Amino acid sequence: MACAAVLTGAAPSWAAPSEGSVTVSHVVPRIIDTEMVADRTVALPQADSTLRVRYTSTSIRGVPTVMSGTLLTPPTPPPAGGWPLAVWNHMTVGAADACAPSVAHAGHSELPRMTSGDGIVARLLDAGFVVVRPDFEGIGGPGPHPYLIGDSLARSAIDMALAAADHDPRIGRDVVVAGHSEGAVAALSAAARPSSEWGPLRLRAVSALAPPTRVAGLLDGASNVPVAGPAVNELMGLAALIGSGAAAADPAFDELMDNGGLSARARELRPQVETRCYADLTAADSFGGLAPTQLLGPRGEEMKQRLLTTLRNNDVARLRFSKALPVRVDSGTVDTVSPQPLVAGLVDTYRRSGVSVTYTDHFTGHPGVATDPRNAATIADWLIGRV
């Protein structure tokens, strides 16, 4: 399929955004490349077929790009109206191309996070859903990854759904969207977009597992910690991704990071965001070896305040949904990444806006919200019941 046929407003260019790039109003999502996957790390046994795909989309800076992901079809024949479609959005894995869940393999440092949703995905396949799993902008494709930037995450999810439906005529119109951690931000952000952005698809429900919220306050509160070490190293890995994500979305912030925003040592480490995955960014020879007070340079306070503004603007608490859309939120009572009181407060915010939210907390940590088999079954069954 010719790439030029799927663009409107500009000639095709799959390069990372650059100064002077011609912006486009819209890129029609199309799958432009497929590869059959047999490795059971990616191709779940419940799927009849698994394709690793590349699809056209629009970057956070408004230029054409290509994103990647996987498309899994169920073993059951499609019903009269076509298979229902589910979009599963992965948790934080990093920002480098090697972190893409579509290229997961045994022994990968991110494998537990890449596969946290497999129990839910397997149950959806058993129920006759097609499942697409986007890698997200910049992970496995051109350009940097706009970590926790809602517009980018929403575009990755919606465009993969549209590209899959265009690619396989056996897929029907009904779609549900779900995700864990960063993927919960993607799911909620996609569900909050106007129905027109979903094209011919009908969004039936959204499920968010351990969605991060009030990240700005958490980051600000930790910025004066003077020591490095266990637990702090995990925060520093996330801080590296958060800063890189803001820079991906905002060229001025990108420039500020390299011109006094970051300390000399942090600036030296910055290229690792494009070569290491999250676990390796927390190592002592990476951002995990820094104390939060060692992160900022002479213009660090200016950079921090701009970053906090970006985080607040992208907080899922600001999202609004159709009051007719079923929304589900799950949290972990001992989750230190998305603390249960903050997630419960998010639910209260949605309910005050008139949205009906199904909310459950589980006695588990951040990974277990998705990986516990009972939780996975409950959440998958809820999604199945909405179609």
N, C-alpha and C positions, 0 to 999 in steps of 0.2 A: 504494500500500500504506500503510495507516494506521500511523503511527509507534507509536501506543499498543499495537498488536498485538504488537510485538516486544519489549516491556519486561516484566520481572517485578519486582515489589517497589516500583515507584514510577511516578509519572506522567512522561511524556516531558519532558525539558528539555535543550536543546542548548546552553545557555550554558556559558561557561567555569566551572570550579569556583569556588565562593565560600564564605566562611565561613557555616556553618550549612546548607550544602547537604545534602539528604537523600541518603544513600548507598543504593545498590542492590546486591543480591547478584549480579546477572547481567543483562546486556543481550544478547538474542539477536541475533546479527549478521544484518542484512538489507540488501540494496541498496535504497535509497529514491529514488535519482535516477540517471538515465543520460543521457549525451550522446554521440552519435556523433562520433568524431574522424577527420578526414581529413588533417590536417597531418602530413607524413611525419617531422617532428621527433619526434612522439609515436607516430604510427601507423606501425609498421614495415612495410615492403613485404611481409614474409613473413607478415603477419597477414591473415586473411580479413576480420576486423572488429576495430575498437578502440573501446572505450567508456571514457569518463571517468565514473567512478561516485562516488557518496557512499554510505557504509554506516554502519549503527549499530554502536556499540561502547561500551566503558567506559573512562573516563579513568583516568590514574594515581592520581587522588584518589578513584576509586570512584563517579563519577557518570556518567550517560548522556552520550554525546557522539556526534559524527558525524566520520568520517574519510573521506579521499578517496584515489583511486588510479586505475589503469587496468586494464582487462580485455581481453586480446587472445586471439582464437580462431584456430586454425590453419585452413588451407584444405582440409585433408583431412577426409573424413567420420569421425565418431566410431566407434571399434570397438565390439564387442558390449558390453564393460564400461564404455564411456564414455571420453572423453579423459582421459589423465593430466593432473594439474595441477602447475604449478610456481609457487612464490612467489619473485619476485626483489626483493631489498631493496637500495635505493640507498645510495651512499656519502654522506658529509657534503656537504650543500649549503647549510646554514643552518637557520634556524628560522622565518623569515617566511613568510607565505602565498605570496608571490611566488616562493619557492624550490621550490615543489612541482613535482616532475618531470612530473606530469600536465598542467601548463600550460607546459611548456618550449616555447621558440620560438627561431628563428634569432637570433643576436646576444645571447642571454642570457648574463650573466657566468658562470653556473654550468653552461652547457650541457655542457662536457666531463665534469663530475662527474655531472650528471643522466643522461647517456647512457653511462656507463662500462660498463654491462652489456649494451649492445645486441647485441654479438656473441654473447654467450651466449644471450640471449633469442631472437635470430633463429634460432639453431641448434635451440633447443628447439621453436620453432614449426614449423620444417621437419620435425621428428621427430614432429609431431602432438600436442604439448602445448598446453593452454591455459596462458597465463601471466598472473598478476596481479602488479601492481607497486604496493604501498602507498606513499603519500606520508609516512606516519607521523603520529602524534598531534600536533596543533597546527600542522602544515605543510599549509596549504590547508583547515584546519578550525578550530573554536573552540579557544581556550585556547593556552597556550604549549607549546612542544615540549620534552618531557623527554629532552634529548639524552643519549645513552649510558646511559639508564636501562632496564635489561634487561626489566623487567616491562612497561613501556609498549611497547617495541619488539616484544616477543613478542606482546602483545595486538593490535597493529596488523596483524602478519603473519597470525596465526591467524584473527582475525576476518574479514580480507579473503578468506582461503581459504574459510572457511565461508560467507560471504555470497555469494561467486561460485558455489559448488556449489549453494547453495539457489536462486540466480537462474537458472541454466542447467542443466536436467536432463540435458543431454548430457555433463556433466562426471562422470567416474567417481570412484572412492574413493581412488585412489593419488595421493599428493602428495609432492613434493620441495621443499626450501626452501634458498635460497642467497642470498648477499649479499656486498657489497664494503665494507670499512672499517666505518663505522657500520652498514651493512647486514649485515656479517658478525656483528656483535653481535646484531642482530635475528634472523638465521638461527639462530645457536647458542642464543640465549635461547628462541626458539620451539621448537627441537628438544628442549630440556631440559624442557619442560613435560610434565606427565602426559598420557598418550595420551587420557585422557577429555576433555581440553580441545580436542582435535582432532575431537571428535564422531564422525561416521560416516567421516571421512577416515582413511586409513592412511598415516602418515609413513614413507616409504621410504628417505630419505637426506637429509643436510645437507652443504652445501658452504660453507666460510667462506674468503673471499679477503682476505688482509691484515687479519686481525682485530686491532684495538687491544687490548693487554693491558699490565698494569702501568702504566697511565696515571697512577696516583697518584704513583708514583716519578718518572716523567718530569716531571710538573708540579711536584712538590716540588723537584726538582733544578734546575729553571729559574727558580724563584720569586725568586731573589736576583740575577738578571742585571740590571745597572744601566743597560743601553743599549737603545734602540729601533733599528729598522732592518730590513734584509733578513734573512729567515729568522726573526728574532724576531717580526716582524709576523704571520707565519703562526701561530706559537704563541699570540700574543695573540688572534687571531681564534678559535682553538679554545678558549682559556681563557674567552672571553666566552660561547661556546656551552655549555661545561661548567658554568659557574656558573649560567647561565640554566636549564639542564636540571635541576640539583639544586634550584633554586628552584621549578620547575614541580612537582616531586614532593613538596616539603617546605615548607609555609607558614612554619615557624619559620626556615628558612634564607633564605627569600625576605625575611622581615622583617629578618634580620640583615644581609643585603646592603645594605639601604637605611638601616640605623641603625648605621653605623660600620664595617661590614665592608669596604665599598668606599671608595676615596678619592673626594673631591668630583668630580674629573674623570671617573673611571670611572662614578660614579653619573649624571653628566650624559649619558654615552654609552650607558647601559644601554638606553634605549628603542630604540636602533638595532637591537638584536637582533630586534625585531619588525618592522623595516622593511627591513633590508638582508640580503642573502645573504652566504655565507661570504667570498667574494672581496672584497666591499665592506667587510666588517668588518675586513679586514687593511689597509685603506687608512690613509694618514697622518692623515686627519681623523676616524678612528674608533679602535677599539682598537689597530689596527696602529701608531698614533702614540705609544703608551705603551710604556715599558720595564716589565718585570714588577714591578720595585720600585715603580712608580708606580700599581699596581693596587689596593693594599690601603690601608684606612683605619685609624683608631685601634683598631678591633676586628678588624683584618685577620688576625692570627694565629689568633684564635678561629675566624674564618670559614674560613681555610685548613684548619685541622685537621678541621673538620666536613666540608668538601668532600673532603678526602683519604679520610675514612672512607666517604663516599658512593661514591666511585670504587672503593675496595677492595671494598665490598659488592656492587658491580655488575660487578666484573671477570669476564670470561668464564672465567677459570681456576677459578672457584668452581663452575661448572656441572657437572652430572653427567648422563650419558646412559644410555639402555638399552644394554647391551653388545651387543645384536643390531642396533643402528642403525649403518649405514655412515656414517662421518664422513670428510670430506675437508677439508684445510686447505692453502692455497697462500700462499706469501710471496714477497717480492722481496728479493734480496740487497743492493740499494742503496736500500731503502725507509727513509726517515727519519721516517715517521709511525708505522708499525708495524715497528720494526726486526726484521730476520730472526732474530737471536739470541733475542729475546723471544718471537717466534712459535714458534720451534723449542722453546723451553722450555715453552710452552703445550701443544704436541703431546706432549711428554714427560709433562706432568702428566696429560693425558687417557689416555695409554697406561698409566701407572702405576695408573690407576683401573680398568683392564681393558677400555677401549674400543679397538677396532681403528680406527686412523686412517691414511688414505692421505695422505701428506704430500709436497709437492713445493715446492722453492724455485726461483725463476726469476731470471735475471740481468736485473733490471728494477727500476724504482722503484715507488712506491705505486700510481699509476694503471695502469701496465703489467701488473700482476698480472691485471687484468680486460680491459684494452683490447688487449693484444697478440693478434692473431688466432690464433696457435698456442695460446696459453694458453686463450683463449675456447673454441676447438674441443675441447681436451683436457678442460676442466672440464665443458662441456656434454655431451660424449660419456660422461663418467663418470656424470653424473646420469641420462642416458638409459638407461644400462646397469643402473641400480639398479631400474628399474621393469619 
